[in-house]
């Protein structure tokens, strides 16, 4: 049988070992399985043909044909990806903003906020791509939301933060094909943030009956007589924006590219123009059909999250107005629920010499002081392992008279799971008693930028990944070996304790970095003092850790 065009390593495979995969383009012809791969439409002008591959696989045995076809598909998709990258626009060079450009961005920001409010109130068309914060929640008075949003943004500006203004300006600049270097441009950022906040204040005034006129669209927003070819046509075109936003690992990029391959293979529309909520639901249902897909629903969920991460990045750079799949649920049947640590497991875990005598492991590959502080922080912050492992000494600071831990993605190499994860977590009184603030100060005096430098080892492993491996050993030594007993169990444990203490769900979401749609994806109106009062309610009856961290010599 002729198989010279594919790997000869795949021969007749037994039916029981290879399930039906329904490989796209595979069909029976003249007693032999044949594979046909169509050239992606956007690559036809470059390739010069509409059919990329059409050959007999030289076998009438379907499982063998499917295995051979998957190999050919893998090679074809790799080549399609390479060709697509060549067609993608090059990243523009960053420029310093001129006074004229800052004025134009300010006009665009104000117009976008008020025009989007017009669209919501009067059913007018949505404005061109830009950036704004959603303020909507089922069953909540819109006026209350608008006032809370405007007030909260004003407080953020009053605290000296210009991050919202920069994000809005970057989105509008990106839609103009520009990237801006904001180094040394604080005055411009202050002005742009003031314009943004003022626009949201005016939106709230409209709800009080005041007339606030939406300004005309700046010249650059005026409709052209000749429609321009969109810069971002498909979800795959958002890949460079996601990379720029998150600086992902090689593995994350590979996983996302595989997710894009699956999206394009499933037949669901993936063009940004006209992309709708229903398309997301169709893709979700396709992924959830684990029998046909050949992978679990949990794997399907990870694929879906990779695509939604791209759609979440799009609005920040002006590529799309909003993620049309936002809010779509992906239930996973038969998934095992992670559970908190039990009291017995906590007792066993914290009974080791690391916690009873501050015996810190030594060696180039050990976790060092993180072996003590990471579990203790998990116990009293309920933060994710990656969030804690990447902390810097500067992230422990005073905000509104409260000592907090800032969780963000601003430092080099820092990432967060979602925008909602950007937050402040007040330092629990137990952490103070155990000497955490003294440890932070000792790291600062030693000139350490990272709170746990032993976890930053370069390479592909993140600090959180490094500690996860170390913590697995810690759990095994403590005889905590049940399935799903991981660092994440601290997160479930903390939430359970907060619920039992009567803390309301919105405050819990604010502390844990979960979504709270009442005030938008990247913002929360809870005061620092109220969060400090809430987190102090985390308590573990029967578990009192001894103070073992050595006090500094005075």
C-alpha positions as CSV (number, residue, x, y, z in Angstrom):
1,X,0.0,0.0,0.0
2,X,1.3,3.5,-0.9
3,X,2.0,5.7,2.2
4,X,5.1,7.5,1.2
5,X,3.6,10.9,1.7
6,X,3.1,10.3,5.4
7,X,5.0,8.8,8.2
8,X,5.6,5.1,7.7
9,X,5.5,4.5,11.5
10,X,1.7,4.3,11.5
11,X,0.4,0.9,10.3
12,X,-2.8,-0.9,10.9
13,X,-4.2,0.2,14.3
14,X,-6.7,-2.0,16.2
15,X,-10.2,-0.6,16.3
16,X,-10.4,-0.9,20.0
17,X,-7.4,1.3,20.6
18,X,-8.4,4.2,18.2
19,X,-11.8,5.8,18.5
20,X,-13.6,7.6,15.7
21,X,-12.3,11.2,15.5
22,X,-14.4,12.5,12.6
23,X,-11.3,14.1,11.1
24,X,-12.3,17.0,8.9
25,X,-11.9,16.4,5.1
26,X,-11.5,12.6,5.4
27,X,-13.7,10.6,3.1
28,X,-13.9,7.2,1.3
29,X,-13.2,7.1,-2.4
30,X,-12.6,4.1,-4.7
31,X,-12.2,1.8,-1.7
32,X,-9.5,4.0,0.0
33,X,-9.7,6.8,2.5
34,X,-8.8,10.2,1.0
35,X,-7.9,13.4,2.8
36,X,-8.8,16.9,1.5
37,X,-7.6,20.0,3.2
38,X,-9.0,23.4,2.1
39,X,-6.7,26.4,2.1
40,X,-7.9,29.1,4.5
41,X,-9.6,31.8,2.6
42,X,-7.3,34.6,3.8
43,X,-4.3,32.5,2.6
44,X,-5.6,31.7,-0.9
45,X,-4.0,34.9,-2.5
46,X,-0.6,33.9,-1.0
47,X,-0.8,30.2,-1.7
48,X,-2.4,30.5,-5.1
49,X,-4.8,27.5,-4.7
50,X,-8.0,26.8,-2.9
51,X,-7.1,23.2,-2.0
52,X,-4.0,22.7,0.1
53,X,-3.9,18.9,0.1
54,X,-5.9,16.1,-1.6
55,X,-4.5,12.6,-1.7
56,X,-5.4,9.0,-1.0
57,X,-4.1,7.7,2.4
58,X,-3.6,4.3,0.9
59,X,-5.8,2.4,3.4
60,X,-9.3,1.2,3.8
61,X,-8.9,0.9,7.6
62,X,-10.5,3.9,9.1
63,X,-8.6,4.1,12.4
64,X,-5.3,3.9,10.5
65,X,-6.5,6.6,8.0
66,X,-7.6,8.9,10.9
67,X,-4.1,8.6,12.5
68,X,-2.4,9.4,9.2
69,X,-4.8,12.2,8.5
70,X,-4.1,13.8,11.9
71,X,-0.4,13.9,11.1
72,X,-1.0,15.6,7.8
73,X,-3.4,18.1,9.4
74,X,-0.8,18.9,12.1
75,X,1.8,19.8,9.4
76,X,-0.8,21.8,7.4
77,X,-1.9,23.8,10.4
78,X,1.7,24.6,11.3
79,X,2.3,25.9,7.8
80,X,-1.0,27.9,7.9
81,X,0.1,29.5,11.1
82,X,3.5,30.4,9.7
83,X,1.9,32.0,6.6
84,X,-0.7,33.8,8.7
85,X,2.0,35.3,10.9
86,X,3.7,36.6,7.8
87,X,0.5,38.4,6.8
88,X,0.0,40.0,10.3
89,X,0.8,43.7,10.5
90,X,4.1,44.5,12.2
91,X,4.0,46.1,15.7
92,X,4.4,49.8,15.3
93,X,7.3,51.6,17.0
94,X,6.3,53.3,20.3
95,X,6.2,57.1,20.0
96,X,6.3,60.0,22.5
97,X,2.9,61.7,22.7
98,X,2.7,65.3,21.3
99,X,0.4,67.9,22.8
100,X,-1.8,67.5,19.7
101,X,-2.0,63.7,20.1
102,X,-2.9,64.0,23.8
103,X,-5.7,66.5,22.9
104,X,-7.0,64.1,20.2
105,X,-7.0,61.1,22.6
106,X,-8.8,63.2,25.2
107,X,-11.5,64.1,22.7
108,X,-11.8,60.5,21.6
109,X,-12.1,59.3,25.2
110,X,-14.9,61.7,26.2
111,X,-16.8,61.1,22.9
112,X,-16.6,57.3,23.4
113,X,-17.9,57.2,26.9
114,X,-20.8,59.6,26.2
115,X,-21.6,58.0,22.8
116,X,-21.7,54.5,24.4
117,X,-24.1,55.9,27.0
118,X,-26.3,57.2,24.2
119,X,-26.2,53.8,22.6
120,X,-27.4,52.2,25.9
121,X,-30.1,54.8,26.6
122,X,-31.5,55.4,23.1
123,X,-30.5,52.4,21.0
124,X,-28.1,54.4,18.9
125,X,-25.2,52.6,17.1
126,X,-22.2,51.7,19.3
127,X,-19.3,54.1,18.9
128,X,-16.1,53.0,17.1
129,X,-13.6,50.8,19.0
130,X,-12.4,52.3,22.2
131,X,-12.2,51.4,25.9
132,X,-14.7,51.9,28.8
133,X,-15.9,50.1,31.9
134,X,-19.2,48.3,31.9
135,X,-21.6,49.2,34.7
136,X,-24.5,46.8,34.6
137,X,-25.8,44.0,36.7
138,X,-29.1,42.1,36.7
139,X,-31.6,43.4,39.3
140,X,-29.5,46.4,40.3
141,X,-30.6,50.0,39.7
142,X,-28.5,51.5,36.8
143,X,-28.4,54.9,38.5
144,X,-26.8,53.3,41.6
145,X,-24.3,51.6,39.5
146,X,-23.4,54.7,37.6
147,X,-22.9,56.8,40.7
148,X,-20.8,54.1,42.4
149,X,-18.7,53.8,39.3
150,X,-18.1,57.5,38.9
151,X,-17.4,57.9,42.6
152,X,-15.0,55.0,42.7
153,X,-13.1,56.2,39.6
154,X,-12.8,59.6,41.2
155,X,-11.3,58.0,44.4
156,X,-8.9,56.0,42.3
157,X,-7.7,59.2,40.6
158,X,-7.5,61.0,44.0
159,X,-5.2,58.3,45.2
160,X,-2.8,59.2,42.4
161,X,-3.5,56.3,40.0
162,X,-3.6,57.1,36.2
163,X,-3.9,53.5,35.1
164,X,-7.5,53.8,33.9
165,X,-6.6,56.9,31.8
166,X,-3.6,55.1,30.3
167,X,-5.6,52.1,29.4
168,X,-8.3,54.1,27.6
169,X,-5.6,56.2,25.8
170,X,-3.8,53.1,24.7
171,X,-6.9,51.6,23.3
172,X,-7.7,54.7,21.2
173,X,-4.1,55.1,20.1
174,X,-4.0,51.4,19.0
175,X,-7.1,52.0,16.9
176,X,-5.1,54.7,15.1
177,X,-2.2,52.3,14.5
178,X,0.0,53.9,17.3
179,X,1.7,52.7,20.4
180,X,2.7,55.3,22.9
181,X,5.7,55.5,25.2
182,X,4.3,57.0,28.4
183,X,7.7,57.3,30.1
184,X,8.0,60.7,31.7
185,X,4.5,61.7,30.5
186,X,2.7,61.8,33.9
187,X,1.1,65.2,33.2
188,X,-0.5,63.9,30.0
189,X,-1.7,60.8,31.8
190,X,-3.2,62.9,34.6
191,X,-5.1,65.0,32.0
192,X,-6.4,61.9,30.2
193,X,-7.5,60.2,33.4
194,X,-9.3,63.4,34.5
195,X,-11.1,63.5,31.1
196,X,-12.1,59.9,31.5
197,X,-13.4,60.3,35.1
198,X,-15.2,63.5,34.2
199,X,-17.0,61.7,31.4
200,X,-18.3,59.0,33.7
201,X,-19.4,61.7,36.2
202,X,-21.4,63.3,33.4
203,X,-23.0,59.9,32.6
204,X,-24.2,59.8,36.2
205,X,-25.4,63.4,36.0
206,X,-27.6,62.4,33.0
207,X,-29.4,59.9,35.2
208,X,-30.1,62.8,37.6
209,X,-31.9,64.7,34.9
210,X,-29.0,67.0,33.7
211,X,-28.5,67.5,30.0
212,X,-25.0,66.6,29.0
213,X,-24.4,66.9,25.2
214,X,-22.3,64.3,23.5
215,X,-19.5,66.0,21.6
216,X,-19.1,65.4,17.9
217,X,-16.8,62.7,16.9
218,X,-13.2,63.8,16.5
219,X,-12.0,64.0,12.9
220,X,-10.3,60.7,13.1
221,X,-13.6,59.0,14.0
222,X,-15.6,60.5,11.1
223,X,-16.9,57.9,8.6
224,X,-14.9,57.5,5.5
225,X,-16.6,57.4,2.1
226,X,-14.5,54.3,1.3
227,X,-14.8,51.6,3.9
228,X,-11.3,50.6,5.2
229,X,-10.2,46.9,5.3
230,X,-10.5,46.0,9.0
231,X,-7.1,45.4,10.6
232,X,-8.5,42.6,12.9
233,X,-10.7,40.2,10.9
234,X,-10.6,37.0,12.8
235,X,-10.1,35.9,16.4
236,X,-6.7,34.6,15.4
237,X,-5.8,38.3,14.6
238,X,-6.2,39.0,18.3
239,X,-3.3,36.7,19.2
240,X,-0.5,39.4,19.1
241,X,-2.7,41.7,21.3
242,X,-3.1,38.9,23.9
243,X,0.7,38.3,23.8
244,X,1.4,42.0,24.3
245,X,-1.0,42.2,27.2
246,X,0.0,39.0,29.1
247,X,3.6,38.1,28.0
248,X,2.6,34.4,28.1
249,X,4.8,31.4,28.5
250,X,5.7,29.3,25.5
251,X,3.3,26.6,26.7
252,X,0.5,29.1,27.0
253,X,1.1,30.3,23.4
254,X,1.1,26.7,22.1
255,X,-2.1,25.9,24.0
256,X,-3.8,29.0,22.6
257,X,-2.7,28.2,19.0
258,X,-4.1,24.7,19.4
259,X,-7.4,26.2,20.7
260,X,-7.5,28.5,17.6
261,X,-6.9,25.4,15.4
262,X,-9.9,23.7,17.0
263,X,-12.1,26.8,16.7
264,X,-11.3,27.0,13.0
265,X,-11.8,23.3,12.5
266,X,-15.2,23.1,14.2
267,X,-17.1,25.2,11.7
268,X,-18.3,27.9,14.0
269,X,-17.8,31.4,12.6
270,X,-14.7,33.0,13.9
271,X,-14.7,36.3,12.0
272,X,-14.9,39.3,14.4
273,X,-17.4,41.1,12.2
274,X,-20.8,39.7,13.3
275,X,-19.4,37.5,16.0
276,X,-22.2,36.8,18.4
277,X,-23.0,35.2,21.8
278,X,-24.7,32.3,19.9
279,X,-21.4,31.5,18.1
280,X,-19.7,31.1,21.5
281,X,-22.5,28.8,22.7
282,X,-22.1,26.7,19.6
283,X,-18.3,26.4,20.1
284,X,-18.9,25.5,23.8
285,X,-21.3,22.8,22.9
286,X,-18.9,21.4,20.3
287,X,-16.2,21.2,22.9
288,X,-18.4,19.6,25.5
289,X,-19.2,16.7,23.1
290,X,-16.3,14.7,24.6
291,X,-17.2,11.5,22.8
292,X,-16.8,13.0,19.4
293,X,-13.9,15.3,20.3
294,X,-11.8,12.6,22.0
295,X,-10.9,14.7,25.0
296,X,-12.6,15.5,28.3
297,X,-14.9,18.4,29.0
298,X,-12.3,19.8,31.4
299,X,-9.9,20.0,28.5
300,X,-12.6,21.6,26.4
301,X,-13.1,24.2,29.1
302,X,-9.4,25.1,28.9
303,X,-9.6,25.4,25.2
304,X,-12.6,27.7,25.5
305,X,-10.8,29.8,28.1
306,X,-7.9,30.3,25.7
307,X,-10.3,31.8,23.1
308,X,-12.1,34.0,25.5
309,X,-8.7,35.3,26.8
310,X,-8.1,36.6,23.2
311,X,-11.6,38.2,23.1
312,X,-11.0,39.8,26.5
313,X,-7.7,41.4,25.1
314,X,-9.4,42.8,22.0
315,X,-11.4,45.7,23.6
316,X,-8.3,47.0,25.5
317,X,-6.6,47.7,22.2
318,X,-9.6,48.9,20.2
319,X,-9.8,45.8,18.1
320,X,-13.4,45.0,19.1
321,X,-16.0,47.0,21.2
322,X,-16.5,44.2,23.7
323,X,-16.2,40.4,24.2
324,X,-19.4,39.1,22.6
325,X,-19.1,35.8,24.5
326,X,-18.8,37.4,28.0
327,X,-21.0,35.7,30.6
328,X,-21.3,32.4,28.7
329,X,-21.1,29.5,31.1
330,X,-19.2,26.2,30.4
331,X,-20.6,23.5,32.7
332,X,-18.3,20.5,33.1
333,X,-20.1,17.2,33.8
334,X,-18.7,14.8,36.3
335,X,-15.9,17.2,37.3
336,X,-14.4,16.6,40.8
337,X,-15.0,19.5,43.0
338,X,-12.0,20.8,44.8
339,X,-12.6,20.9,48.6
340,X,-10.9,22.9,51.4
341,X,-8.4,21.4,53.7
342,X,-9.9,19.7,56.7
343,X,-9.0,20.6,60.3
344,X,-7.0,17.4,60.6
345,X,-5.1,18.1,57.4
346,X,-4.3,21.6,58.5
347,X,-3.0,20.3,61.9
348,X,-0.8,17.8,60.1
349,X,0.4,20.3,57.6
350,X,1.4,23.0,60.1
351,X,2.9,20.5,62.6
352,X,6.2,20.3,60.8
353,X,9.5,21.9,62.0
354,X,9.1,24.5,59.2
355,X,6.1,26.0,61.0
356,X,6.9,25.1,64.6
357,X,10.5,26.2,64.6
358,X,11.0,28.2,61.4
359,X,13.3,25.6,60.0
360,X,13.8,26.9,56.5
361,X,15.0,24.4,53.8
362,X,18.4,25.2,52.4
363,X,19.9,24.5,49.0
364,X,19.9,26.1,45.5
365,X,16.7,24.3,44.6
366,X,14.8,24.7,47.8
367,X,11.9,27.1,48.3
368,X,13.7,28.9,51.1
369,X,11.6,31.2,53.3
370,X,8.7,30.7,50.8
371,X,8.3,27.2,52.3
372,X,7.0,28.9,55.5
373,X,5.4,32.1,54.3
374,X,3.6,30.8,51.2
375,X,1.3,28.4,53.1
376,X,0.7,30.9,55.8
377,X,-0.2,33.6,53.3
378,X,-2.5,31.1,51.6
379,X,-4.2,30.5,54.9
380,X,-4.9,34.2,55.6
381,X,-5.3,35.7,52.1
382,X,-6.9,33.0,50.0
383,X,-4.9,34.3,47.1
384,X,-3.8,32.0,44.2
385,X,-0.4,30.4,44.4
386,X,0.9,32.3,41.3
387,X,-0.3,35.6,42.8
388,X,1.6,35.1,46.0
389,X,4.8,33.6,44.4
390,X,5.4,36.6,42.2
391,X,5.0,39.2,44.9
392,X,7.6,42.0,45.2
393,X,8.6,43.7,48.4
394,X,7.0,46.9,47.0
395,X,3.6,45.2,46.8
396,X,3.2,45.3,50.6
397,X,2.3,48.9,51.2
398,X,0.0,51.3,53.1
399,X,-3.2,52.3,51.4
400,X,-5.7,54.5,53.3
401,X,-4.0,53.7,56.5
402,X,-4.3,50.0,56.0
403,X,-1.3,47.7,55.2
404,X,-2.2,45.7,52.1
405,X,-0.8,43.3,49.6
406,X,-1.2,44.6,46.0
407,X,-1.9,41.9,43.4
408,X,-1.3,43.1,39.9
409,X,0.3,42.5,36.6
410,X,2.5,45.6,36.3
411,X,5.9,44.2,37.3
412,X,8.0,42.4,34.7
413,X,6.9,38.8,34.5
414,X,3.9,39.3,36.7
415,X,0.5,37.9,35.5
416,X,-3.0,37.6,36.8
417,X,-5.7,35.1,35.9
418,X,-8.3,37.7,35.0
419,X,-8.7,41.5,35.2
420,X,-10.8,40.9,38.3
421,X,-7.7,39.5,40.0
422,X,-6.1,42.9,40.1
423,X,-6.8,44.0,43.7
424,X,-5.6,44.8,47.2
425,X,-5.8,42.3,50.0
426,X,-5.4,43.8,53.5
427,X,-2.8,42.0,55.7
428,X,-4.6,39.8,58.2
429,X,-3.8,40.5,61.9
430,X,-2.4,36.9,62.2
431,X,0.2,37.6,59.5
432,X,1.3,40.7,61.5
433,X,1.6,38.6,64.7
434,X,3.6,36.0,62.9
435,X,6.2,38.5,61.7
436,X,5.2,38.8,58.0
437,X,5.8,42.6,57.9
438,X,9.2,42.1,59.5
439,X,10.1,39.5,56.9
440,X,9.1,42.0,54.2
441,X,11.3,44.7,55.7
442,X,14.2,42.4,56.0
443,X,13.9,41.5,52.3
444,X,13.9,45.2,51.5
445,X,17.0,45.9,53.6
446,X,18.7,43.0,51.9
447,X,18.1,44.7,48.5
448,X,15.6,42.1,47.3
449,X,13.0,43.3,44.9
450,X,11.2,39.9,44.9
451,X,9.5,38.8,48.1
452,X,10.5,35.1,47.4
453,X,13.6,35.3,45.2
454,X,14.2,31.5,45.5
455,X,11.1,30.9,43.4
456,X,12.3,33.0,40.4
457,X,14.6,30.6,38.6
458,X,14.1,31.7,35.0
459,X,13.2,29.3,32.2
460,X,9.7,28.2,31.4
461,X,8.6,27.5,35.0
462,X,6.8,30.4,36.7
463,X,7.4,31.2,40.4
464,X,4.0,29.7,41.1
465,X,4.9,26.5,39.2
466,X,8.1,26.2,41.1
467,X,6.4,26.4,44.5
468,X,3.6,24.1,43.4
469,X,6.2,21.3,43.0
470,X,7.7,22.2,46.4
471,X,4.3,22.2,48.1
472,X,3.5,18.8,46.7
473,X,6.4,17.4,48.6
474,X,5.3,19.3,51.8
475,X,1.8,17.7,51.5
476,X,3.3,14.3,51.0
477,X,5.5,14.6,54.1
478,X,2.4,15.7,56.1
479,X,0.5,12.6,54.8
480,X,-2.0,14.9,53.0
481,X,-2.3,12.8,49.9
482,X,-5.9,12.8,48.8
483,X,-6.9,13.8,45.3
484,X,-7.3,17.6,44.8
485,X,-5.4,18.5,48.0
486,X,-3.4,21.3,46.5
487,X,-2.5,24.9,47.4
488,X,-5.8,25.9,45.8
489,X,-7.5,24.2,48.8
490,X,-6.5,27.3,50.8
491,X,-8.6,29.4,48.5
492,X,-11.7,27.3,49.0
493,X,-11.0,27.2,52.7
494,X,-10.7,31.0,53.0
495,X,-13.9,31.5,51.1
496,X,-15.7,29.0,53.3
497,X,-14.5,30.8,56.5
498,X,-15.6,34.2,55.1
499,X,-19.1,32.9,54.2
500,X,-19.4,31.3,57.7
501,X,-18.4,34.6,59.3
502,X,-21.2,36.4,57.5
503,X,-19.1,38.4,55.0
504,X,-21.2,39.4,52.0
505,X,-20.5,37.9,48.6
506,X,-19.4,41.1,47.0
507,X,-16.7,41.7,49.6
508,X,-15.6,38.0,49.3
509,X,-15.3,38.5,45.5
510,X,-13.3,41.6,46.0
511,X,-10.9,39.9,48.4
512,X,-10.5,36.8,46.2
513,X,-10.4,38.5,42.8
514,X,-13.6,37.1,41.4
515,X,-15.9,38.9,39.0
516,X,-18.3,41.4,40.4
517,X,-20.3,42.7,37.5
518,X,-22.0,45.4,39.6
519,X,-19.0,47.7,39.1
520,X,-17.2,46.3,36.1
521,X,-14.4,43.8,35.4
522,X,-11.5,45.8,36.6
523,X,-12.9,47.9,39.4
524,X,-14.4,47.5,42.9
525,X,-15.9,50.2,45.1
526,X,-15.2,48.5,48.5
527,X,-13.1,50.7,50.8
528,X,-9.8,49.3,52.0
529,X,-10.9,49.6,55.7
530,X,-14.1,47.5,55.0
531,X,-12.0,44.9,53.3
532,X,-9.6,44.8,56.2
533,X,-12.6,44.3,58.6
534,X,-13.8,41.5,56.4
535,X,-10.6,39.6,56.0
536,X,-9.9,39.8,59.8
537,X,-12.9,37.4,60.1
538,X,-10.9,34.5,58.7
539,X,-10.4,32.3,61.7
540,X,-9.4,28.7,62.3
541,X,-10.7,27.4,65.6
542,X,-8.2,24.9,67.1
543,X,-5.3,26.1,64.9
544,X,-2.9,28.7,66.4
545,X,0.5,28.9,64.8
546,X,3.3,29.8,67.1
547,X,5.4,33.0,66.4
548,X,8.6,31.5,65.2
549,X,10.0,34.1,62.8
550,X,13.0,35.6,64.6
551,X,12.5,39.2,65.7
552,X,15.1,41.6,64.3
553,X,18.0,42.6,66.5
554,X,17.5,46.1,67.8
